[in-house]
């Protein structure tokens, strides 16, 4: 391994050349006219690829200028091979890369060399030359170098563009020799090189003052590797390879500053991808599939296939969401989806909820839109103390916003938004409700009473000023949340009209929100988000694969699918496979018939982005309404999975309650709860489509089937009762054993106490002391 002491003082100029005969004289002239001592630099020309007269031109300069150390060699084809060859040959302590169609000012080496030192990179001023007119122009990176000089603070932001082009910088050779250019890349090589070079080193950056005139001149010409005609290979395949190399550098980043810098290097690659997609939009799915194959640690999905001019807004609203990524709840995911769909930078405040399940894959994507994330340290609880803590601690963290948005299932979000609105009445507050908050099935209250008299008194003073009904300790916490939000929010958002009607009907206060509510269903994400996390879940395509994601409970029992399966044409039964992603395995095992259970694969819940990808692989996705008849005036629930299913382009089977919001959606296969014949016909129709087979019409003896199903469920109930009785007997046995041991312990303690208090124990005390001394 080479040591710094093995290198000579001076600069090694590494110059790849390919068919440079038209331009090489300009560079050679600038080299032989350098003001620096000729012993302090060497010019290594590496010819790569097909020859023209360039080698002959270089040889002439060698002969005419023997005092200048001009080295001529060759390498395998490709600029990366050439630069690697130059790195290998470099013999001086500092190195610089120069392109064969560029040139430098006569004082360039001398002035930059004055400021070199180990672990420092020195840059000169950078200009472009118009090939046709010879006019000197500022390049896109020139302003960075003109505005800054000396040692640069925050170089990875301040002069980012200048430090990722290959040229115009003198670098310690010892560091360069520990690196190499990737020969598999045909373009984007500079970005890929520096994305891996900088994390391996800790450099200081120094820019020579523009007044000195140490200038690097770049000539743009047709055929440059930086500018090629649009093609799938150049704009897509090559860009994805560069991003792969950038990701390798990302793995080496030692701090957030370096991570952010390296992530930003993917931006230029995505611009080229977008240019291609703008011209060939039908290639979008192919591009997404190719991206997925790389399994990147980081990819800038925020910018993919987007109008970049509309992103990165300066004025941000505040999102208030008690649960947010990486906390894995439906609310967290919906808020993340809204941010991704709105495509606007935002600030967010949430609770840490360290005791809740996490999904870091979705967090990584949505964080691209999060500028500031404020976090209140808190475990999950729906108790008032926890809500009040989120409000009080949250108010300490957030400052001035023109607009805020809050969302509940968890009322903490609305209570904090309310507090902010009261103190900042000019702020525009959008408040969204996912479901009714006061009651659930069976008229069961979802929260306890609000007993905080201090809070009630403070709010009632405000309500009195507005001539509005007061709240009291007889009101539920969630009821107070709905009421106050309806009053103070500037805009109320519901996911569907029925939800709004049910919430207004169940509220024990009179409110009028007709002028400020809107209906906004859960968003469906762009196609790209279905291709971020590749699922390796195995499916046998010899069968028709149905999937159900979610839980079951008394009002959403999965019974209609079970009944339909049991009654479909016999020719289809063996062709069905059911895949369940649920925490309710035990419950499903009791409900499913023996035949269906044998055809079912159970899985735990999966991360959201994997779910999106996997949803595209199944033949049919099952969605089921909750059965609300007798509980609400109408069904207020719209399954949130529907919006995700619609984006998958997979066949959906919606099992609906009549007149529900899901029943009104444009879904090809719909049937209804408790409709045995209708559900069976729907399943038969699906199977006919998926297998390209037909069946003869047949009838179902509903009465006989219901009798058999009742017997089956009755047997299951009896089995469960037996299991419970067995467990109770075990509990009784364990309790008896515990009682027996407790009695024995008490007896031993009693005997021990009697011994300690006996005369014999007291009399023998001195003898025991003597015994200890002998020990």
N, C-alpha and C positions, 0 to 999 in steps of 0.2 A: 504493500500500500504506500502510495507516494506521500512524502512529508512536505510541509511548506519550505523547509530548509533545502529541499532538492530543487526548488524552483528559483529562477533568476529574477532579479529586479526588472520590472517593466510590464508591458502589455502584449498579450497574444491576441491578435485580431483573427477571428475564425470566420472565413468567408466562403460559404457554399456557392458554386456557380453552375448554372445550367443554361447553355445556349445564350451566354451573356455578351457575345461579341459586339452587339450594338451599343452596349452601355459601359462595358468594363473599363474602357480607357479613362472615363471620368473619375471612376473610383481610384484607379491606379495613380492618376495624376495627383489626386488629393492625398494619397499615401506617401508618394515620394517627395511631396512638398511639405510634409509635417514639420513643425518647428521644434518638436521634441528631439532629443539626442537619438540618432538612429539605432544606437545600441539598446535603447529602452523599448523597442517594440519589434514584433515580428508579424508578418502578414501571411496567414496560412490559407491558400486557395485550394478548395476541394472540389474538383470537377466530378459531377454526378450525372449519370444518364448519358444520352446521346451527345457525341462531341460535335462542336462546330470549330471555328477558328480561335475560340477563347484561349485554349492552352498556348497556342502560338503567340498570341498577343502578350500573355503573361511572361512567356520566356523572353520575349524581346525586352520587356521592362527589367527582367532579371539581369540580362546582359548589359543593358544601358545603365543600370543603377546598382552596381555590385555592393555599394555601401549600405543599401537597404536590404534587410533580411526578408526576402520574398520567397516563400516556400510553395511549391506546386505539387499537389498529390491528387489522388482520385479515390472514389468510394463506390459502393454499390449505388444503384439508382435511388434517388429520393433525398430531399433536403435533410430529413432526420438522420439518415445514414451519414450524410456529409458532415453535419454538425458534430455527430458523435466521433467521427474520425478526427475532426479538428480538436475536439476536447482531449482526445487521446494524445495528440501531438503537441498540445500547448505546453510550453516549457517556462513561461514567465508567471509571476505571482498574481497577475490580474488578467482577466480575459474580457473580450467584447465580441459580440456577434454583429456582423455587418452583412447586408444583402448585396449581391453583385451589381444591382442597378441603382444603388444609393451612393452617396459620397459624403465626406465630412469636411468641415472648415480646416484650414491649415494649422490652427492652434488647438484643435479639438483634443488630441491626445495629451498635449502638454498641460492644458488647463485642467482637464479631468484628473490627470495623474497627480496633480498637486494635492488633491483632497482624498486620495485613496488611503485606506487603512483596513486591517483585518475586520471582518464582519460588517463592512460598510459597502453599500452600492452607490456609485456616483453617476448622476445623469447630467447630460447637457441639454441644450435647447433643441427643439425638434420642429422641423418644417417639412411641408410637402412641396414638390416641384411639379408644375404642370408639364406633362410630357410634350405637348404640342407647342406651347409658348415659352417654356422655360421660366415662367413666372413663379416666384416664391410665395407660398400661401401658408396660412395657419392650418394645421391639421386639427382634428377633433381633440387631440391631447395637448396641443400647444398652449392653450390658456392655463392649464394646470401647471406647466413648467414656467410660464412667464410670471404667474402670480406668486410663486413660491421659490425660495432659495435658501441655501444653508441646510441645516439638519431639519428634516420634515417631521412634524408631529402628526400622528395618525395617518401615516403614509398610505395605508390600505384603503382609506377613504379619500384623502386629499389629492393624491396623484395616482389613483387606481389604474386609470387607462394607460398611463405612461410606464407603469412597472410590469405590465403583462404583455407588451410587445417584445419581441425577441431582442430588438436592437436598442441602441442609444443608452447603453449602461455598461459601466465597468464593474465587474464582479470578481471577488477573490477566486482565483483559479482552484484553490484547494477545495472549495465548496462545489465549484462547477464539475470537478472531476468525480465527485460523488453522486453525479446525476447523469441522466441521459434523455435524449429525445426518443419518443416512441415511433419506431419505423413503420408500425402498422397504420399510423395516421398519415393521410395525404394532405390534410389541411386542418386548421385549428390547432396546429402543433405548439404554437407559442403559449396559448391559454392552457393547454394540457400540461406543458412543461412547467410553467410557473406555479400552477395549482399544486404540483407535487414538490417543487423546489423550495418554495417559501416555508411550508410547514416544517421542513427538515432543518431549517436554519433560523437564526434570530438576528436579522439584519437591521442596521441603521441605514436610512436613506438620506443622501445628500444631493441637492440640486445646485449646479453651478449657476451663479447669477447671470441673467440674460445679457447684462451690459458687457460681459466678457466676450460674448460672441462665439462661444464654443458650440457650434451648430452641427446637428445631424440632418442631412437632407434626404428625404425619401422620394423616389420617383415611382409614381403609379403607372402601370402599363398593362395592356391586355394580356391575358394568360397568367397573370399573377395568381398564386395559389389562394390568395384572399378573395379573388373575384372570379367566379366561374358561372357558366350558364346554369339556369335552374334545372334541377333534375332530382329524382327521388334519391339517387345515390349521394349527390352532393348535399342537398338540403335536409335529407332525413337520415339516411344510413350513416353518413360521415359525422353529422351533428351528434347523433346518439353515441357514437364511439368516443367523441370528444367529451361528452357529458359523463360517460363511463370513467374516463381518465380523471376528470375533475373530481368525481366521487372517490377515487382512490386517494387523492390528496385530502379530501374532506375527512377521511378516516384518521389521518395523521395530525389534524389540527389540534393544538394543545389548549386553545382558549376560544372564547366566543367571538372575539374580534377576528381571529383567523377563520373561524367557521363562517361567519357572515361574509367575509371577503371572498372565500372560495365559492360559497353558494351563489354569490352575485355573478361569478364568472359564467354561470350557465345561461345568463340572460341573452347574450349575443347569439348563442346557439339556438335558443328558442325563437329569436327574431327571424332567423333563416328558415326554421320549420314553419313559422306562421306565414312567411312569404309564399311558401309552397302551397300551404293549405288555402290561402286566399285565392290562389289560381286553380287549385284542384281540390275543392271541398269534399268531393266524394271519396277522397283518399283518407279521410279523417279516421275511420275505424281501423284501417290498415296501419296507420301511424300509431294509434293507441295500442294496438296489439304488439307492434314492434317495441314500443316503450316498455310495455309490461314484461317482455322477455328479459330485459336487463335487470329487473328487480333492484332499482336504484335505492340507495339510502336516502338520496335527496333528488327531487326533480321539481322544477318550478311550475307546477300545474297552474298556479295562479295566472301565469302569463300565456299559457298554451292556448292557441286559437282564440285569442282575445284582442280587442282594440286597446293597445297599450296606452293610448292617450287618455282613456277614460278610467284608468286605474290609478292607484296611489293618490287619492284625494287628500288635500291638506287639511280641510275642515272635517273633523271626525265626530261622530256621535258616540255616546257611551251605551254599551250593552250591559244590562244588569241581569245576571242569571246566577242564582244561588248555586246551581249545579252546572258545570261547564267542563269541556274537555280539559284534561283526560278522564274526568269522572264519567263513568259509562252508564248513563241513564237515557231514557227516551227524550227527556227535556234537553239534556246536554247535546244530544245528536241533532235535534230539531233546530236549536239555536245555531249550532255549527253549520247546518245546512243553509240556514237563512243568510249567514255571513258569506258563505261560499256562493250563494245564488245572487246576493246583492252586489258582490264584486267591489266592495268599498272598504277601505281601511277603517278600522274602528278601535276604540279602547274598550276594555271589558273589566268588570269586577265580578268576582265569584267567591265562593268559599272553597277552602282546600279539600275538605271532605276526604281526609286520608283513610277513613275507614270504609270507603265505598270502592267498588270495582273500578279498574282503570282500563282505558283504551288509548294507548299512546300513538297508534298509527293515525287516527283521525286528528289528534291534537297537532301532529307534525304538519299536516296539510293546512289546517285552519289558521295556524300561527302565522302563516304568510300574510294574513290580513290584519293581525293583531299588532298594534303599535305599542300600547301599554296594557299590561295585564296586572290588575290589582287583585290581591288575594287576601281574604279574611281567614285567619286560622280558625278552623272549627270542624268538629266531627258532625255527622248528620244527625239531625233531630228536628221534629216538627213541633217541639214544645215552645211556648212563648219566650222563654229565656233565651233560647237559641236564635229565634227570629229577631228579638230585640238586640242581641249581641251583633248579629249581622248588620242590622241597621246602624247601630252606634259606631261600630268599628269601620263600617263602609263609609260613613259620612266623614270620617277622619282622612280617608284615603283619596276621595274624589274631589275635584276642583270645579272649574267652570266649563259647562257644556251648553251649547245651544239646543241640543236635542238628546233625549235619552229614550231607551227602549227597554222594557222589562217583560218577562214572560213567566207565567205560572202554569205549571202544576204546583211548584213549591212557592208558597205565598211570601216567603222571605223577599223575593225579588220585587214584588209590588210594594211591600211595606217600605223597603229602602227607597224605591223610586218615589213613593208618596212623600217620604221625609224630605227628599231632595227637591221635589216640586213645591212643597210648602215653603221651603227656605229660598227657592229660586223660581218664583211664580212665572217668570218670562220664558223659562225653558219649556220646550215643546216635548210632551211626554206621550209616547206610544206604548200602550199596554196590551199584551196579548194573553188570552186565556186558552189553554189547551183543552180543558174539560170543565164541566160544572164542578165547583169547589165545595159547595155546602153539603150536598147529599150524594150518596151512592145507592146501590140497589138496596131494596128493603127499607127505604127512608132512613138509612143509617147515616148519622152525622160523621163527617170526615175530620172534624177537629173538636177540641174542647172549648169551653167558654173562655172569653177574654176577661180575666179577673184583675188586670193591671189598672187599678183605679186612677193612678197618676196619669197614665197614658190616655185613658178614657176622658178624664177631665180636660186634659190639654187639647185633645181633638175636638171635644164638644164646644170648647170656646170658639174654635175656628168655624165649626158648623153653625153655631148660633149667629155669628156675624153674617153668614150666608143664608140665614133663615131656613136651614135644612134640619131634618130629623136627627136627633142625637143618637149616639150609640150607648150601649149599657153592658153591664156584666152578664146580662141574660143572652147576649149575642155570642155566637160562635166566632172564633178567631177568623175562620175562612169567610164567614158571612160579612164580618167587618171589612175584610180585605176586598171582597167583591164590591160592597157598597161604596167604600171610599175611593176605590179605583174608578168606578163608574162616574163618580162626581168630579174627581180632580184630573183625571187623564184627559188629554186633548184629543186622543184618538184611541178607540177600543177596537181590538182585532179579535175576531172569532174565526175558527176553522170552517164553520158551516152555519147555515141559518138556523137549523134546529137547535144547535148548541146555544145560540143567542136566545131563542124563545124559551128554552128550559131554564136558563139562568135568570132571566127577567121574571119568569113565572114563580120561581122558588125563592126569590129575594124578598124578605119581609119589609123592605123599604120601597117607597115610590121613587123611581128614577126615570129620566127621559134621556136616552142615548141615541135616539133616532138620527140625529144630525151629525153624530161623530163616530159611528161604528162602521167598520168595513168587514167583508168576508174575504179571508185569505187562506186557502187550503195549504197544507204542508207543501213545501217546494219539492220539485223533482230535480235532482242534480244533473249537471251536464254529463254527457256520455264519458268524458275523460275520467271522472271519479270512479267509474265502474272498472277501470283498468289500472288502478294504482297498486293494489295488493293482490297478487295472484294467489288464488286458492288451488291447492293441490288435492282437493277433495275428489275421491274416485267415484265415478259413475259408470255403471254398466249400460251401454247404449243399446243392448238387446232388449231392454225393458223401457217402459214409459215411467219416468222418474218424477214423482210429485214431491213437493217440499212444503213444510209448514214451519214458520219461524215464530216462536212466541209461547205464551203460557195458555193454560186453560183454567177455567173456574166455573162455578155453577151456571153463570149466564153466558158463557162461551165454552161449550163442552166438547166440540169436535164430533158430537154424536151424528150429525147429518152426513159427514163423510163416511163414518163407519157404516151407517145404514145403507148408504148408496153403494159402497163397495160390496156389501153382503148380497145385494140384489141385482148387480149388473150381470150382463151375459157371462156365462161360464167361460167362454172362449177368451175373455179379457182378464179374468182374475189373476192368472199366472203371469200376465204381462205387466202387472203394476208393481212398482216399488215405491214405498213411502219413506221419506227422510224427515225426521223430526229434529229441530234444533230448539231445545227447551230445557228448563230446569225441572220440569214436571214429569220426569221419566216414570217414577213409581205410579203416579196417577194415570198416565197413559197406559201403562202395562195392565192396570185393572180394567180400563175401559175397552181397549182393543180386543176384537175377537181373536180366537186362536189362529185362524187363517191369516188375518191381516197382520197380527203380531209377528208371524214368521216372515213377512215381507217388509218389515219395518226396520230401519236403522236409526238408532238413537244417537244424538250428538249434543254436546254442551253448547251454550250460546257462543258465538264467535264475534270477533271484532267487526265493527261497522263496515270498514272498507273491504274486508274479506267477504262479508255478507253481500255487498253490492256486486262484487265480481262473481261470487258463487250463484247469485240469483239469475245470472245470464246463462248458466249451464244446465239448469233443470228444464224439463219439458213443460211442467205446470207448477205454478205457485198458488197456494191456497190461502185465501183471506176469508175470515169469518166475522160477521157482525156479533156484537153483544145483543142478547135478547132482553129488551127493555120493557116489553108490554107489562102494564100494571105497576111500573116503577116510575116512569116519567110520562109527560104528556106526549112526547115523541122521542125518538132515538137521538140523543145529542152527540153520539160518538161516531167518529169516522176513523177507522183503523189507520194509524200513521204509516204502517207498512205499505199501504196502497200506493202512496206517492213514490216509494222506492221501487215497488214492483213495476210501475208504469214506465220507469226509466230503463228497465232491464230488457224490454222488448220480448219478454217471455210470456207465454200464454198464462192468463190469470183466471182462476175460478173463484168468483166471489159468491159466498153463501150469505145471503142478505136477510135482514128483517124487512118485512114489507114496508114500503114508503120510507125506508131509512135513507140517509145521505149516500151511502155506498150503492144502494139500489138505483140511484139516479145517475151514476157515473156510466160513461161509455166503455163498458167492458163486454167482451164477446160472450163469455160464459158466465151467466148469472143464474142462480137458483135461490130458493127461499128456505129459511129455517122451518123445521117440522113439516116439510113437504117431501115425503119419502119418494113418491113417484117422480116429482120434478127433479129432485137431486139425482136419482138413479138415471133418468133420461139424460141429464146434463153430463154425468160421468160417462155414460155410453157414447154420447156424441163426441166428447173429448177423445175417447179411445178410438173411435172410428176415424177421426181426423189424424191422430198420431200414428196409427198402424195402417192406414189406408185400407181398412177392412169394413165390411158392412155386416149388419146383424138383422135377423128377422124380428119383427115386432113381438112383444110378449107382455103379459100382464103380471102384476105383483099382487099377491094376497097379503094386503097390508095388515089385516087383522091377525092372520096366522104368524106373520113375521114379528109383529109387535109383541105377541104372546111369547114367542121364542126369545126375543131380546129381553123381555122382562124376566124370564126364567134365568137367562144368563147373568143379568145384572144382580138378580136376587141371590144367585149362587155366589157371586163375587162379594156381595155384602155379607153373606153368611161366613165366607172365608175370612173376611176382614174382621168380623166379630170374633171368630175363633182365634185369630192372631192377637187381637186386643186382649181377649180373656187370658190367653197364654202369657202375654206380656204382663198383665196384671198379676197373674199367679207368681210370675218370676219376681215382680216387685214385692209381693207379699212375702215371698221366701227370703228375698234380700233384706227386707225390713225386719223380719223375725231374726235373721242372723245378726243384723246391726244391733237390734235390741239386746240380743244375748251377749254380744261382745261388750256393749255399753254396761250391762249389769256386772259382767266379770271385771271390767276396769274399775267400776265403782267399788266392788268388793275388795279388789287389790288396794285401791287407795285407802279404804277404811282400815284394812289390816296394817298397812304401812303406817298410818296415823297412830294406831293403837300401840305399835312397836315403839315408835318415836316418843310416845308419852309414857311408856312403861317405866317402872322403877329400875328394872334390870338394865335397860338402855342407859339410864342416867348413871347408875352405879359403875358401869363398865366404861364410862367416857374416858377416864385417864388411861386405862389399859389400851384403848384404841389409839390414843395419841402416841403411846410408846411403840405400838405396832407400826405406825406410820414412819417413825424415826428409823426403825430397823430396816424398813423397805428402802 
